[in-house]
């Protein structure tokens, strides 16, 4: 009986699948946090870039409106 538990404990020490799964889980969560932070920080800038591109495709001139810390939509004029 003692050898059975000894062998079982030995196998659990050698088995690294659970540790690897935890490491991958931590890595995926850190990547998700980086993506969320990047989208949050660059969200306003990306919106302005897409609005400017849309205006240029329509043949207009995009004027970005800035009002301090409050984001204000720019205007597209032809």
Phi, psi and omega in degrees: 000321181294322179294327178298311180292326178295315178295320179297314178296322179297318179294321179295325179291325182279335184284116183252007183297319180294319179294321179294319179297320178294318179297317177296321178298317178295318180296316180295320179293323177294321177296319178297319179296318179297319179296317180297316179296317180296316180294321179296316182287324184261000184302312180295319180295318179295322179297316178297320179296316179293321178296318179296317180295317179299318180295318180296322179294324179284351178093015181257183177243125183267130176243115181282131179261130177240135180224070180067228182273348182275121179289129179238138180292140177282186182230151180245122180234147182262000000 
